[in-house]
Amino acid sequence: MFKKVAIIYLLWGDEPKKYLVRTLVSVNRQSYDKTNLSLIIPYNPTETTNQLAFIEATVAEYKDKISIKILPQTSNIGFSAGNNVGIQFALDHGADYIFLHNGDGYLSDTSIEEIVRVMVSDETIGQVQSMILLNNQPDKINTSGDCWQYLGIGYCRDYQKNLSEFKNSGEIGYASGTATLMRADLLKKYGLWSNDFFLYHEDVDYSLRLRSLGYKIVLAEKSIFYHDYEFGRNKKKYFWLERNRYAIKLIYYKIPTLVLLLPLEILYNFGLIFFAFFSGWFLDLLRVYVYWLQPKNWTTWLVLRKKIQTGRVIKDKDLLRQAVNTVNTEQIGSKFILLPANIVFAVYGFLLRLVVWW
């Protein structure tokens, strides 16, 4: 338990005035040895909002209590790149573990101690996620470890379920970037988060990268993180969710698996067009199609694909075993639309696992 832990607290836009004080208080209250704990704050301003002066003034009150480093950027470089700025600083300064801390959440008093305890318990564990609860309903779960559906769709497991009813099920599909602990040695060996995702699915990518190399992704049930979560507050995110869903499939599946998924992908997109039109993000969906129809945009992802496919030690059938068949209707959308879709997903997933042996 003498590992050096760096908490990467990425902020952007107007988040500092909303959340910074709360986070500083919670980090200062951590039961983990403060001499082995540091807080690194990358800040992405926007074109209209720059709260760097507020951050500097607020942090000054805590510098005698916590080791803090502010890393201001000149623009919003995205979630992946912003976190990577902090991760690289932590690696350069001797951190053993790196904890990613979402801007709009905060830690319970023993969060870091408990998540480190899980990480050191098994050398085959590559990444650990905290139990993330809904801040406005702290007895309910935001995610107990995210699920990824075999088409590349990611969502929260156990969303809005009572914490008292949770039963630990071992490994998780992938660790949410909201609150996750990573190993410095693996980040150095296999790379940081991919900047090319910019926003969304970068956490799916990192967990699948480690899993493809044979490492476990698990939950630290007693490490609690409270999150101000609202899934539908920004429709612009759908472009990144859909664009990056295709990237995940392209990077991690072998060609035969991609061919087998093609009929379902076509059917899924017919339904998605209908849903996007009536949900107000049809133009964002069109942007996704335009993006993938441009050959120049494939270059980056094919480079990443080659790297993953060359280094992986597990098969597609093993990846599919960790994927789920259906999506969460309570979180993602209308039951009227998604329940029939889930029936198709379940049948197709069952048949897919019968066929894929590679």
C-alpha positions, -999 to 999 in steps of 0.1 A, spaced: 0 0 0 30 23 -4 23 28 -41 25 64 -55 -9 73 -68 -16 103 -91 -52 115 -94 -58 131 -129 -86 156 -125 -94 169 -160 -115 200 -161 -129 220 -190 -149 251 -196 -169 262 -166 -164 230 -146 -139 245 -121 -164 269 -104 -190 241 -103 -169 212 -89 -133 221 -80 -138 229 -43 -158 198 -37 -131 177 -53 -103 193 -33 -122 187 -1 -127 150 -10 -91 144 -20 -79 160 12 -101 136 32 -86 105 16 -74 79 40 -46 70 17 -11 82 28 -8 118 15 29 115 9 21 90 -18 -9 109 -33 -9 137 -57 -35 157 -76 -28 167 -112 -53 191 -129 -52 195 -167 -75 223 -177 -91 226 -212 -106 261 -217 -132 268 -243 -135 296 -268 -159 314 -244 -147 303 -210 -113 302 -193 -113 298 -155 -76 292 -150 -73 322 -126 -101 307 -104 -83 273 -104 -50 288 -93 -66 309 -66 -87 280 -52 -59 255 -53 -36 279 -34 -56 272 -3 -48 235 -5 -12 233 -16 1 228 20 -23 199 24 -21 181 -10 5 178 -37 -11 196 -66 0 204 -102 -20 225 -126 -15 218 -164 -34 245 -183 -40 240 -220 -45 267 -246 -77 252 -260 -101 222 -255 -79 193 -267 -105 167 -258 -110 141 -230 -84 116 -242 -57 142 -249 -64 162 -218 -61 131 -196 -30 121 -214 -13 154 -205 -19 145 -169 -10 109 -173 23 117 -189 32 142 -162 24 115 -136 46 89 -154 74 114 -157 73 120 -119 73 84 -107 37 75 -102 30 38 -98 -8 41 -104 -29 67 -122 -65 74 -112 -87 92 -137 -112 114 -119 -141 129 -138 -147 166 -135 -183 163 -122 -177 137 -94 -160 132 -61 -145 105 -40 -156 89 -7 -130 91 20 -116 56 15 -119 54 -23 -82 55 -32 -72 31 -5 -99 5 -15 -92 7 -52 -54 3 -47 -61 -27 -24 -79 -44 -53 -52 -36 -78 -23 -50 -57 -43 -82 -49 -37 -97 -83 -8 -90 -108 -30 -101 -137 -54 -71 -131 -47 -43 -155 -74 -18 -146 -99 -12 -118 -130 9 -117 -146 24 -86 -183 17 -78 -198 49 -93 -230 61 -77 -255 88 -87 -248 118 -66 -284 129 -65 -295 94 -55 -265 80 -36 -282 48 -28 -284 40 -66 -258 29 -90 -245 49 -120 -223 21 -132 -209 -10 -115 -186 -15 -145 -196 -7 -180 -209 -31 -206 -200 -32 -242 -223 -48 -267 -207 -67 -295 -216 -40 -321 -194 -16 -301 -222 0 -281 -211 9 -245 -234 16 -216 -236 16 -178 -241 -17 -160 -268 -17 -132 -279 18 -140 -303 32 -113 -303 -2 -95 -302 -1 -57 -267 -4 -43 -280 -27 -16 -290 -52 -43 -256 -53 -60 -239 -87 -64 -203 -87 -75 -199 -106 -107 -161 -106 -111 -147 -91 -143 -164 -62 -160 -169 -54 -197 -148 -22 -195 -139 4 -169 -156 37 -172 -132 66 -176 -152 84 -149 -133 68 -121 -106 42 -129 -72 32 -117 -45 22 -142 -10 8 -138 20 30 -148 40 1 -161 13 -9 -185 7 26 -197 45 29 -204 46 -4 -222 14 -4 -242 6 33 -246 -16 60 -231 -52 66 -241 -58 72 -278 -62 109 -287 -79 100 -319 -111 91 -301 -112 127 -287 -144 120 -268 -163 88 -259 -152 51 -263 -116 59 -254 -123 40 -222 -137 11 -242 -105 11 -263 -82 11 -233 -99 -17 -215 -101 -38 -246 -65 -31 -253 -55 -46 -219 -80 -74 -223 -66 -83 -257 -32 -86 -240 -46 -110 -213 -52 -86 -184 -83 -85 -162 -106 -55 -159 -124 -55 -125 -145 -35 -101 -135 -22 -66 -169 -24 -50 -158 -5 -18 -142 23 -37 -171 48 -40 -172 76 -65 -203 100 -66 -212 113 -100 -234 141 -113 -246 120 -142 -272 128 -169 -270 107 -201 -291 128 -225 -279 163 -217 -258 168 -249 -271 155 -282 -238 165 -299 -222 135 -283 -240 111 -306 -216 119 -334 -186 108 -313 -205 78 -299 -213 65 -333 -181 74 -351 -160 58 -323 -183 27 -322 -171 19 -357 -135 25 -347 -137 0 -319 -150 -27 -342 -124 -20 -368 -96 -20 -344 -104 -51 -323 -122 -76 -346 -106 -98 -372 -119 -95 -407 -142 -127 -406 -159 -113 -376 -165 -79 -392 -180 -97 -422 -203 -118 -400 -215 -86 -383 -222 -67 -415 -258 -78 -421 -268 -69 -385 -249 -36 -388 -269 -27 -419 -302 -36 -402 -291 -16 -371 -284 15 -391 -318 15 -407 -333 15 -372 -308 41 -361 -317 65 -389 -353 63 -379 -345 69 -342 -320 97 -349 -345 116 -371 -372 116 -344 -347 122 -316 -331 153 -331 -296 141 -340 -301 130 -376 -276 155 -390 -250 142 -365 -256 107 -378 -251 119 -414 -218 134 -403 -207 99 -391 -215 84 -425 -196 112 -443 -166 107 -420 -164 70 -427 -169 74 -464 -137 94 -467 -107 71 -472 -83 95 -456 -101 90 -422 -93 53 -423 -55 57 -421 -54 65 -384 -76 37 -373 -59 11 -396 -26 20 -379 -42 14 -345 -57 -18 -358 -24 -32 -370 -8 -25 -336 -36 -42 -317 -39 -72 -340 -1 -77 -339 1 -77 -301 -31 -94 -290 -29 -128 -272 -66 -137 -271 -91 -145 -298 -122 -129 -311 -143 -156 -294 -127 -145 -261 -136 -109 -267 -171 -118 -276 -174 -138 -243 -169 -106 -224 -194 -86 -245 -232 -85 -238 -259 -92 -263 -284 -65 -255 -284 -28 -246 -298 -10 -215 -332 3 -224 -335 23 -192 -305 44 -201 -303 46 -238 -338 51 -252 -374 41 -258 -384 6 -248 -408 6 -277 -378 7 -301 -351 -11 -282 -370 -41 -269 -376 -56 -304 -340 -46 -312 -327 -65 -282 -345 -96 -293 -327 -94 -326 -294 -86 -309 -298 -116 -285 -305 -141 -313 -277 -128 -335 -252 -128 -306 -261 -164 -298 -255 -175 -334 -223 -154 -336 -208 -171 -306 -216 -205 -322 -198 -196 -354 -167 -176 -342 -139 -200 -333 -110 -177 -342 
